[in-house]
């Protein structure tokens, strides 16, 4: 099944005319949109045609470990090989690029689609949102950010006296910033578009992205608050976001680097979306959380930080700091606030591990962490085929967010 976000956007795109955008793009106040207008118009036209496959450019290097070799596979007699074979078949049927299984301290299984391997950079989509939480945690551990409850006005002085200045750092991670929900507009001047596609998207977020609630009072999943993390990290550390993540997170966990989308050459990174990294990098980030922020005996994240990431909020008990939480169980769960309309991702049954939490991005990019079973499962790839296509081929009816972790937990031999 295509993800809730992709379906929502595609459905609305189908209702509007597409094609090149002509004329001067203006904001709601009537002024020229920040950045290169010609580049913006081209991006907007491309986005209208196919928002799910927008060509992210330009890209900037995201450094990682200087000397890196793929993790060595270790056979694990504790898992039934038949279940791993079923996982491979499911991954293939769902148009996956990578399917990895880590158990009790080792990578025990890896499957890659034809043409893919451990070195292939893979698009994160919203798997970038857990990366923002790791970046913030690392900056707190280094003393560059005071803590999750530091207001943005202390980091970005231009926000003093404004509603955005009252946003706490944690609100950018748990989607309670008070900013407008993610959505779609055919209007080229709408902040949903300018804050995403402008060559100065950070300025657009600060100056024009709407606040619709007081910070901390409403859950609203969106790219804009997550993209603000790059600004926070750069102001707090004096370093470029990609360089900071690569040097202070990826390199320290021995993970390979890749690239990250920036709004222009030398411009601001999109921290809420769209890095290209090998699958193992996402796996290693999950391993860091599973180890309570400690890697190789060194604490990289503050003590208790990973537990804080796994706490939901009253506004959405299933979402913590950049990550999703398996409980409470919902057969169908969307990315928007609980009870809101929109396509929902199927969970055919509760997760067997009640403490399971996961990275979950557009097109069903998922990394499951099951603490009780010392298990991490990763699936990255293209949007799974629609149910009708899979039914015709005799495959699964639709993507099931509970299938892979529960399959493998049941396969662990006593």
C-alpha positions as CSV (number, residue, x, y, z in Angstrom):
1,X,0.0,0.0,0.0
2,X,1.2,3.5,-0.7
3,X,1.8,5.4,2.5
4,X,-0.9,7.6,4.0
5,X,1.0,10.7,3.2
6,X,1.7,9.8,-0.5
7,X,-1.9,8.8,-1.1
8,X,-3.3,12.0,0.5
9,X,-1.0,14.2,-1.6
10,X,-1.5,12.2,-4.8
11,X,-5.3,12.3,-4.5
12,X,-5.3,16.1,-4.1
13,X,-2.8,16.5,-6.9
14,X,-5.2,14.6,-9.2
15,X,-7.8,17.3,-8.5
16,X,-5.7,20.2,-9.8
17,X,-4.2,21.1,-13.1
18,X,-0.6,20.5,-13.6
19,X,2.0,22.1,-15.7
20,X,4.6,24.9,-15.6
21,X,4.0,27.8,-13.2
22,X,4.3,31.1,-15.0
23,X,4.6,34.6,-13.6
24,X,6.0,36.0,-10.3
25,X,5.5,33.9,-7.2
26,X,4.3,36.0,-4.3
27,X,3.7,35.3,-0.7
28,X,0.4,36.0,1.2
29,X,1.6,39.5,2.0
30,X,2.2,40.3,-1.6
31,X,6.0,40.2,-1.5
32,X,8.3,38.1,-3.6
33,X,9.0,34.6,-2.2
34,X,12.4,34.4,-0.7
35,X,15.1,32.8,-2.9
36,X,15.5,32.2,-6.6
37,X,12.0,32.6,-8.1
38,X,12.9,30.8,-11.4
39,X,14.3,27.8,-9.6
40,X,11.2,27.8,-7.3
41,X,8.8,27.8,-10.2
42,X,10.6,24.9,-11.8
43,X,10.5,22.9,-8.6
44,X,6.9,23.7,-8.0
45,X,5.9,22.5,-11.5
46,X,7.9,19.2,-10.9
47,X,6.3,18.8,-7.5
48,X,2.7,19.1,-8.9
49,X,3.4,16.5,-11.6
50,X,4.6,13.8,-9.2
51,X,5.0,14.8,-5.5
52,X,5.9,11.2,-4.5
53,X,9.0,11.2,-6.8
54,X,10.2,14.8,-6.5
55,X,13.9,15.0,-7.7
56,X,15.8,16.2,-4.7
57,X,18.5,18.6,-5.8
58,X,21.1,19.8,-5.0
59,X,22.6,17.3,-2.7
60,X,25.4,17.8,-0.3
61,X,27.9,15.3,1.2
62,X,26.8,13.8,4.5
63,X,30.1,12.4,6.0
64,X,30.3,9.1,7.8
65,X,32.9,6.7,9.1
66,X,36.2,7.2,7.3
67,X,37.0,3.5,7.1
68,X,33.9,1.4,6.7
69,X,33.1,-2.2,5.8
70,X,29.7,-3.7,5.7
71,X,28.7,-5.6,8.9
72,X,29.7,-9.2,8.9
73,X,26.8,-11.6,8.8
74,X,26.6,-14.1,11.6
75,X,24.4,-17.2,11.5
76,X,21.8,-17.3,14.2
77,X,20.5,-20.7,15.1
78,X,17.8,-19.0,17.3
79,X,15.7,-17.9,14.3
80,X,13.9,-20.3,12.0
81,X,15.3,-20.0,8.5
82,X,11.9,-20.6,7.0
83,X,10.7,-17.4,8.6
84,X,13.6,-15.5,7.1
85,X,12.8,-16.9,3.7
86,X,9.2,-15.7,4.2
87,X,10.6,-12.3,5.0
88,X,12.6,-12.2,1.8
89,X,9.6,-13.1,-0.2
90,X,7.5,-10.4,1.5
91,X,10.2,-7.9,0.9
92,X,10.4,-8.7,-2.7
93,X,6.7,-8.6,-3.2
94,X,6.6,-5.2,-1.5
95,X,9.2,-3.7,-3.9
96,X,11.8,-3.4,-1.2
97,X,15.4,-2.5,-1.8
98,X,16.7,-3.8,1.5
99,X,15.6,-6.2,4.3
100,X,17.9,-6.6,7.3
101,X,17.6,-8.5,10.5
102,X,19.7,-7.8,13.6
103,X,19.4,-10.1,16.6
104,X,21.3,-10.2,19.9
105,X,24.3,-8.1,18.9
106,X,24.8,-9.2,15.3
107,X,23.5,-8.8,11.8
108,X,22.0,-12.2,11.1
109,X,20.3,-11.7,7.7
110,X,20.5,-9.4,4.8
111,X,18.5,-9.3,1.6
112,X,18.9,-6.8,-1.2
113,X,16.9,-6.4,-4.4
114,X,18.7,-6.9,-7.7
115,X,21.1,-4.1,-8.4
116,X,21.2,-3.1,-4.7
117,X,23.8,-3.9,-2.1
118,X,25.2,-2.8,1.2
119,X,26.9,0.2,-0.4
120,X,23.9,1.5,-2.2
121,X,22.6,4.9,-0.9
122,X,18.9,4.6,-0.2
123,X,16.4,7.5,0.2
124,X,15.3,8.0,3.7
125,X,12.1,10.1,3.2
126,X,10.8,10.6,6.8
127,X,13.4,8.3,8.2
128,X,15.2,11.6,8.5
129,X,13.0,12.6,11.3
130,X,14.6,10.1,13.8
131,X,17.9,11.5,12.6
132,X,16.9,15.0,13.8
133,X,16.2,13.5,17.3
134,X,19.6,11.9,17.3
135,X,21.2,15.2,16.3
136,X,19.4,17.1,19.1
137,X,20.4,14.5,21.6
138,X,24.0,14.6,20.6
139,X,24.0,18.5,20.8
140,X,22.5,18.3,24.3
141,X,25.2,15.7,25.3
142,X,27.9,18.1,24.0
143,X,26.4,21.1,25.9
144,X,25.4,23.0,22.8
145,X,21.7,22.8,23.5
146,X,20.5,23.2,27.2
147,X,17.8,20.5,26.9
148,X,14.6,19.4,25.3
149,X,12.7,22.2,27.1
150,X,14.8,25.0,25.8
151,X,12.7,27.6,23.9
152,X,13.7,28.4,20.4
153,X,14.0,32.1,21.3
154,X,17.1,31.3,23.2
155,X,18.7,29.7,20.2
156,X,17.3,31.9,17.4
157,X,17.1,35.4,18.9
158,X,15.0,36.8,16.0
159,X,12.1,34.7,17.4
160,X,12.0,36.5,20.8
161,X,8.6,37.8,21.5
162,X,6.9,35.6,18.9
163,X,4.8,32.5,19.1
164,X,7.5,30.5,17.3
165,X,9.9,31.7,19.9
166,X,7.8,29.8,22.5
167,X,8.3,26.5,20.7
168,X,10.4,24.2,22.8
169,X,13.1,22.1,21.2
170,X,11.1,18.9,22.0
171,X,8.1,20.3,20.1
172,X,10.0,20.2,16.9
173,X,10.6,16.5,17.5
174,X,7.2,15.4,18.8
175,X,5.2,17.4,16.3
176,X,3.6,19.7,18.8
177,X,5.1,22.9,17.4
178,X,1.8,24.5,16.8
179,X,2.6,24.9,13.2
180,X,0.2,24.0,10.3
181,X,-0.3,20.3,9.5
182,X,1.3,18.8,6.5
183,X,-1.0,19.0,3.4
184,X,-1.2,20.0,-0.2
185,X,-2.1,23.2,-2.0
186,X,-2.0,24.0,-5.7
187,X,-1.2,27.6,-4.9
188,X,2.4,28.3,-5.6
189,X,2.5,31.0,-2.9
190,X,1.1,28.8,-0.1
191,X,3.6,28.3,2.8
192,X,3.2,24.6,2.5
193,X,5.0,24.9,-0.9
194,X,7.4,27.8,-0.3
195,X,8.6,26.3,3.0
196,X,9.5,23.1,1.2
197,X,10.6,24.2,-2.3
198,X,12.2,27.6,-1.9
199,X,15.9,28.1,-2.2
200,X,15.6,29.8,1.2
201,X,13.2,27.4,2.8
202,X,14.4,28.2,6.3
203,X,13.5,31.8,6.0
204,X,10.1,30.8,4.6
205,X,9.5,28.6,7.6
206,X,10.5,31.3,10.1
207,X,8.8,34.3,8.3
208,X,5.7,32.8,6.8
209,X,4.8,29.2,7.9
210,X,1.5,29.6,9.9
211,X,1.2,28.9,13.6
212,X,-2.3,27.5,14.2
213,X,-2.0,26.6,17.9
214,X,0.0,27.4,21.0
215,X,3.2,25.2,21.1
216,X,2.7,22.0,23.0
217,X,-1.1,21.9,22.7
218,X,-1.7,20.2,19.4
219,X,-0.1,17.3,17.4
220,X,0.4,18.1,13.7
221,X,2.7,16.0,11.6
222,X,4.6,18.2,9.2
223,X,7.9,18.7,7.5
224,X,8.4,22.4,8.5
225,X,9.0,21.8,12.3
226,X,11.4,18.9,11.4
227,X,13.2,21.1,8.9
228,X,13.7,23.8,11.7
229,X,15.9,21.3,13.5
230,X,18.7,22.0,11.0
231,X,18.5,25.7,11.8
232,X,18.5,24.9,15.6
233,X,21.6,22.7,15.2
234,X,23.5,25.2,13.1
235,X,22.8,28.1,15.4
236,X,23.6,26.0,18.6
237,X,26.8,24.4,17.2
238,X,28.1,26.8,14.6
239,X,28.4,23.9,12.2
240,X,26.5,22.8,9.1
241,X,23.8,20.4,9.9
242,X,25.0,17.6,7.5
243,X,28.6,17.9,8.8
244,X,27.4,17.8,12.4
245,X,25.2,14.7,11.9
246,X,27.9,13.0,9.9
247,X,30.8,13.7,12.3
248,X,29.0,13.6,15.6
249,X,26.5,10.7,15.0
250,X,27.3,8.6,11.9
251,X,31.1,8.6,12.3
252,X,30.9,7.8,16.0
253,X,28.7,4.7,15.3
254,X,30.8,3.5,12.4
255,X,28.1,4.2,9.9
256,X,28.7,5.0,6.2
257,X,27.7,8.5,5.0
258,X,25.9,9.6,1.9
259,X,24.2,12.8,0.8
260,X,21.5,15.2,2.1
261,X,19.2,17.6,0.3
262,X,20.0,21.3,0.6
263,X,17.8,24.1,-0.7
264,X,20.7,25.6,-2.8
265,X,24.4,25.1,-3.1
266,X,25.8,25.9,0.3
267,X,22.3,26.5,1.6
268,X,20.3,25.0,4.4
269,X,19.8,21.2,4.7
270,X,16.3,19.7,4.7
271,X,16.6,17.9,8.0
272,X,13.0,16.6,7.9
273,X,13.4,14.6,4.7
274,X,15.5,13.1,2.1
275,X,19.0,11.9,2.9
276,X,20.5,9.1,0.9
277,X,22.3,6.6,3.1
278,X,23.1,2.9,2.9
279,X,20.6,0.7,4.7
280,X,23.2,-0.2,7.3
281,X,23.4,3.4,8.5
282,X,19.7,3.4,9.5
283,X,20.2,0.0,11.2
284,X,23.2,1.4,13.2
285,X,21.1,4.4,14.3
286,X,18.5,1.9,15.6
287,X,21.2,0.0,17.4
288,X,22.3,3.2,19.1
289,X,18.8,3.7,20.5
290,X,18.5,0.1,21.5
291,X,21.8,0.5,23.4
292,X,20.4,3.6,25.3
293,X,22.6,6.0,23.4
294,X,25.9,4.2,24.2
295,X,28.3,3.0,21.4
296,X,31.5,1.2,22.0
297,X,31.4,2.0,25.7
298,X,31.0,5.7,25.1
299,X,27.8,7.6,25.8
300,X,26.8,9.6,22.8
301,X,23.3,10.6,23.9
302,X,22.4,11.9,27.4
303,X,21.4,9.3,29.9
304,X,17.6,8.8,29.8
305,X,17.3,10.5,26.4
306,X,16.3,7.4,24.4
307,X,13.6,6.7,27.1
308,X,12.3,10.2,26.5
309,X,12.2,9.6,22.8
310,X,9.9,6.6,23.4
311,X,7.3,8.6,25.3
312,X,4.1,9.5,23.5
313,X,2.2,12.7,24.2
314,X,-1.4,13.3,25.3
315,X,-2.0,14.6,21.8
316,X,-0.7,11.5,20.2
317,X,0.4,8.6,22.4
318,X,1.8,6.7,19.4
319,X,4.4,9.4,18.5
320,X,7.5,10.3,20.6
321,X,10.6,12.2,19.6
322,X,10.9,11.5,15.9
323,X,9.8,7.9,16.3
324,X,6.6,5.9,16.4
325,X,5.5,3.8,19.4
326,X,3.7,0.5,18.9
327,X,1.2,0.9,21.8
328,X,-1.6,1.7,22.1
329,X,-2.7,-0.6,19.3
330,X,-4.7,0.7,16.3
331,X,-5.6,-1.6,13.4
332,X,-5.1,1.4,11.1
333,X,-2.9,4.3,12.1
334,X,-2.2,7.5,10.1
335,X,0.5,10.1,10.3
336,X,-1.9,12.8,11.2
337,X,-3.5,13.4,14.6
338,X,-5.5,10.5,16.0
339,X,-9.1,10.5,14.7
340,X,-8.4,12.7,11.7
341,X,-9.4,11.7,8.2
342,X,-7.0,10.3,5.7
343,X,-5.5,7.0,4.6
344,X,-4.3,4.7,7.4
345,X,-1.5,2.2,7.5
346,X,-2.6,-1.4,8.3
347,X,-1.5,-3.1,11.4
348,X,-3.2,-6.5,11.2
349,X,-2.5,-7.3,14.8
350,X,-0.8,-5.8,17.8
351,X,3.0,-6.0,17.9
352,X,4.0,-9.1,20.0
353,X,6.5,-7.0,21.8
354,X,4.4,-4.3,23.6
355,X,7.5,-2.1,23.9
356,X,8.3,-2.1,20.2
357,X,9.0,1.3,18.6
358,X,10.0,2.2,15.1
359,X,11.2,4.6,12.5
360,X,8.4,5.0,9.9
361,X,8.7,7.1,6.8
362,X,6.8,7.7,3.6
363,X,6.4,4.7,1.3
364,X,6.7,2.3,4.3
365,X,10.4,2.9,5.1
366,X,10.5,1.1,8.5
367,X,13.0,0.2,11.1
368,X,11.5,-1.8,14.0
369,X,13.1,-2.1,17.4
370,X,11.8,-4.8,19.7
371,X,13.6,-4.4,23.0
372,X,12.1,-7.5,24.7
373,X,13.5,-9.8,21.9
374,X,16.8,-7.9,21.3
375,X,15.6,-7.6,17.6
376,X,15.8,-4.9,14.9
377,X,14.2,-5.3,11.5
378,X,14.6,-3.0,8.6
379,X,12.7,-2.6,5.3
380,X,13.6,0.2,2.9
381,X,12.4,0.5,-0.7
382,X,9.9,1.9,-3.2
383,X,6.2,2.3,-2.4
384,X,4.6,-1.2,-2.2
385,X,2.3,-2.0,-5.0
386,X,-1.4,-1.2,-4.6
387,X,-3.6,-4.0,-3.2
388,X,-5.3,-4.7,-6.6
389,X,-1.9,-5.5,-8.2
390,X,-0.9,-7.7,-5.4
391,X,-4.2,-9.6,-5.3
392,X,-3.9,-10.3,-9.0
393,X,-0.5,-11.9,-8.4
394,X,-1.6,-13.8,-5.4
395,X,0.5,-11.8,-3.0
396,X,-0.3,-9.9,0.2
397,X,-3.4,-7.7,0.0
398,X,-1.6,-4.6,1.2
399,X,1.4,-3.5,3.2
400,X,1.0,-4.7,6.8
401,X,3.1,-2.7,9.3
402,X,2.9,-5.6,11.8
403,X,3.9,-8.5,9.5
404,X,7.7,-8.5,9.5
405,X,8.4,-7.9,13.2
406,X,5.8,-10.4,14.3
407,X,6.9,-13.0,11.8
408,X,10.4,-12.9,13.1
409,X,9.6,-12.7,16.8
410,X,7.5,-15.9,16.4
411,X,10.5,-17.5,14.6
412,X,12.8,-17.1,17.6
413,X,13.3,-20.5,19.1
414,X,12.9,-20.9,22.9
